[in-house]
């Protein structure tokens, strides 16, 4: 049995500025009491702020976002399975220290994400939701994460092999030309091909996730009923309306693009590129406001592992950008707790009696600064308690 006393809390949709007592038995929340209720014979945590465990909805666990030297990053791609696994394990610890209890890995061609998912089961490490290997058009962008397919038949056949994946990841568009403030090239798949992919995924019972920016690609993704649009640069009001109607989620991954704007020399970006990046981010910021206004589902995700995006800190940088764009704190927290779990059909993301014990404890409320959420004092994952003070992780039951 574990008792958590918090001065303030977030229940998954609303903030509460008063004390709460939450009881955990095994992997389940067994009671939520107003105020401070003493529970004898129970391990007790006293914390400033309690939230459902945070969700990082877009990461690549095998990549080290701490490495900012582009030549070293390139060389690392040859480092091999053991090195990738070691990086992934370190990243899971970083995520946990940042209050993250679930991470959605959006693809690596070696399947390190699947291996880490298996290792994390039953431990106090974050739960890994793994796409395994993504799909891309032969010769197009996405070599580090995706298998090449050539047409609707080979794409659907590849999807049918993804029985071990939690999500089917599709690389639908290319990368962004910063100076031109536009996506490079057209979408990798046409509507028939994308429909074939979506239908095969539906047959397998797997949600679909698309790397997708630019109006043309996003329009196709919405038409094909893709579950979530990753990155989604160059969205517009019409597309956001259609996404809200269809329940298509959006993962904004603000920080990898903002990092390049702020560190142009590190990636050889000139003055034209910096100006273009400014325009791209202004539009992205406006789209965040519009998405919130229209009720488009926002899933907080940072593309951690990308250049300049550290696992753990990346999510918090993205959350800060959403707040800066004008989203209320409760909406920012919803995007990082209940929204992704609901979108993915997972239990949790809420603090209520009978809900999974999946929790993050912090020193103080984000109302006095979102930065209070950057370092967790404890996390509870499937009944396993981890404490930042170095106390050994132990089962709550
Ligand atoms: Zn990604």
Boltz pocket constraint, residues with backbone or C-beta under 6 A from the ligand:
constraints:
  - pocket:
      binder: B
      contacts: [[A, 58], [A, 59], [A, 60], [A, 106], [A, 303]]
      max_distance: 6.0
